[in-house]
Amino acid sequence: MAEDGAGRIYTLLLDIRERLAIVETQSTAILAEQGRAAENRQAVFDRLAAITLDEAAVRQRVERIEPIVDRLNAAHQRSKGAAMLARALWTVAGGAVGAAAAFVAAKLGIKP
């Protein structure tokens, strides 16, 4: 009976030993992956640090683009105004044509 208990304990200890080996393997893999991730992060940080913005060049490009954008906005506003005027004239012309047709029809004695 005592051997039965000792055998059981021995089996449990072997099972714990196997599980610890699995945990150790997983921990090793996790640590290796964390090391690779740290290296990749450092490479990204190094590349970001190497990027420098030449403020004067950016400002010069913006100053060169601003007048073009202003002219485009003005042209867009003019075209919108012209479209509104054309729409209004078309409405007035349509009304005038309708009124002229009604006038002619009335003079000719044609009833609607």
Contacts in CASP RR format, 6 or more apart in sequence:
PFRMAT RR
TARGET T0000
AUTHOR 0000-0000-0000
METHOD contacts of the structure
MODEL  1
MAEDGAGRIYTLLLDIRERLAIVETQSTAILAEQGRAAENRQAVFDRLAA
ITLDEAAVRQRVERIEPIVDRLNAAHQRSKGAAMLARALWTVAGGAVGAA
AAFVAAKLGIKP
102 112 0 8 1.000
105 111 0 8 1.000
105 112 0 8 1.000
END
